[in-house]
Amino acid sequence: MSYVPLADQAQELHHPRSWVTKYVWSQDHKVIAIQYGGTAILVGLVALVLSLLMRMQLGFPESFDLIDPSSYYQAVTMHGMIMVIYLLTALFLGGFGNYLIPLMCGARDMVFPFLNMLSYWVYLLSVLILMASFFVPGGPTGGGWTLYPPQVSMAGTPGSDWGIVLMLLSLAVFIVAFTMGGLNYVTTILQARCRGLTMMRLPLTVWGIFIATILGLFAFPALLVAAIMMLLDTLLGTSFFMPAIIESGSPLDYNGGSPILFQHLFWFFGHPEVYIVALPAFGLVSDVLSTHARKNIFGYRMMVWAIIAIGGLSFVVWAHHMYVSGMNPYFGFFFATTTLIIAVPTALKVYNWVLTLWEGDIRMNVPMYFAIGFIFTFIHGGLTGLFLGNVVIDMPLSDTYFVVAHFHMVMGVSPVLVLFAALYHWYPLVSGRMYHEGLAKAHFWFTFLGTYAIYLPMHYLGFLGVPRRYYALGSTDFIPASAQDLNAAITIAALIVGAAQLLFFINIFWSLKYGKKAGSNPWGSASLEWQTPDTPPIHGNWGDELPTVYRWPYDYSVPGAHADFIPQNTPESEEPTADEQHFDPDHDPSMADL
Amino acid sequence: MSLFKHITEKPWERTGVIGPDPEAAFDTAPERVALVIFLVVASVIFSMLTVSYYVRMELPDWTPLTEPVQLWLNTGLLFVSSVLFQWARNLVTDDDQQKYLMAAFVGAGVFAVLFIVGQLVAWNSLQSAGHFVASNPATSFFYVLTGLHALHLLGGLWVWSKSLIRLLSGCEAQDVRLSIELCTLYWHFLLIVWLVMFAILSNT
């Protein structure tokens, strides 16, 4: 069938006619991105408050009467699930994916704007269902974010009647929303790129989001299937996962189900989920580093291949979360090996980020602070991952604070630092104004140093054998009393970091009105999203004519060029000199003295 | 698209416009690309269930279920539905055969509805025989697999009904051509999924 290029399909654009269709039932990817982002950040704040409540309990167990053991478990569970799914996944893909994909691809919008709108509203529904669990009898589920059966459905676990049902329902609805959005992101990237924009001319942001979305599309079905089967176990009394078990002295009506089967399904989703969050972060931070170092990203092709390799490998490492669940030693060996192999492309990316900075004309703008901060925290969290990937080291460390410290460094703090880097980097594009520099730098230092103050000591607690998920340590002989002092210190740091996030919110709202006008391209960025005729881009993004792309998005400090960047849509005829046409980093004179 | 060729490009070496106007990985409508990706997603859902089915089957409390004979009739209904969709798809490109198009398209949907009714009859006969969803893991899986498959089919019928309304309101066949083509692809996919599931259910 002959196919009419998207650019020529005038009816693709749905021009909003009223305030409601412009800002509420909007089909514009930029508005949907802000809706996604705003909702994700709001629900993330709930999760942040929950973590502070937990820290108050852990740091000063005798002094506060804020939460009891049941609500502590509920806080643990909801904090984890909200942060991983409803904040990070939604903000990276629904927020940044929605905003940046069409702009970076030179498209007017996503290919299916209505589906895109639907995706947001279904996501909002999933958030509302999840939040509703705070108000039902018994409260939200307290089974831990991994929702392991059978304990999650047993009477001793808080929220075992209503809470778990709402959690599973909310996850299923979220997956529907994600699938609608995900189909849109992938199809837009594949089919709606403007003239001249080949796949290998895409910014790494788009590559990261592209592969992460594919991971999500393939991994979320495992969670969906697990959620459906567990819902049936809970509501209709089937025994997919529930074994024969006795509750308060009387046998329950279950027989022969396999809790391990649930763990496999959960982690078949759960491990790729780490990369669903990490890959967009890798992409975003690559672009931030390159732009503010005024230097092309080091090893672009290798960066793309590494993203693809990590994506593929992420599907064959899941059982490293289950070493202590019991498995054939050969399986353990296999999963330990794949886990360590995945470190190779990941380390390659870290080297390339550092080499991008090497001899760059580094501008220490706020996004750069956060991006460099990310390199620190990611190396740190990645190295502890190598410890835990080995079966024999994982056994004693499993379910201790070492694991908590590891995953918070690698997939909590690191992606969040990238989020802030990206939010500050693209804030001028979205709002048309600059943020307040001083406030933003203060925000960085509090967050960066504060998170080290929180998570470094946790590694030590883990070595001492302090178990995770405990409401209180009680009188445990092998843990020295001084561990409590460390816990108190961590709590104080956490409270400071939590409060410091106010600086961010004050900044973005204050700057909306009082920030300096940003101009069209304040960072001198070469990629397409900064080349729109209007800043912020208006509906349709590109005015009358779609852009044409003549080069990759990393033409920074090109020898012989007048400016230190050449936008992607600058044709050869407008190039300052002929040198640039044959620009090859391997023969870049500025690299000659390396 | 040669993926390998694409990802080995050295983008820094060349400036200028490369490739078609505009760039698209596949020379086809975005709807078709999205549908194919969705089919992969749906395949993952059914594969996960199949794997779970085999894992759960190994546990001692499993009692094999004798599937109702009704399923053979239902398989026939879905097969006819798929064939009629294929016929409609072939007719839509042939201007001389438009008079049969409506019959084929309506027939395809009706047979799909009959299939779902047939599945409900099968559920009913299982329940009358005392096989409820929680009776045994084999029956639980039967209800989940057939239920999810029927839900996918209902989604397809929603698109089918939208296209039917357009056809009935005097829309040109060319305007619904893509929709008919995609419905056909989706129906063939669901037929294959059903055949695989039916084979697994019958043999275990």
Interface residues (C-beta under 8 A of the other chain):
Chain A: M1 Y3 P5 L6 A7 G106 V111 F112 T179 L183 N184 V186 T187 T188 L190 Q191 A192 R193 C194 R195 G196 L197 T198 M199 M200 R201 L217 F218 P221 A222 L224 V225 I228 M229 L232 L236 G237 T238 S239 F240 D253 N255 G256 G257 S258 L261 H264 L265 F268 N296 Y300 R301 V304 W305 I308 L546 T548 V549 Y550 R551 W552 Y554 E572 E575 E580 Q581 F583 D584 P585
Chain B: H6 I7 T8 E9 K10 P11 W12 E13 T15 G16 V17 I18 G19 P20 D21 P22 E23 A24 A25 F26 D27 T28 A29 P30 V33 A34 I37 F38 V40 V41 V44 I45 M48 L49 S52 V55 R56 L59 P60 D61 W62 V133 A134 P137 S140 V144 L148 R177 L178 E181
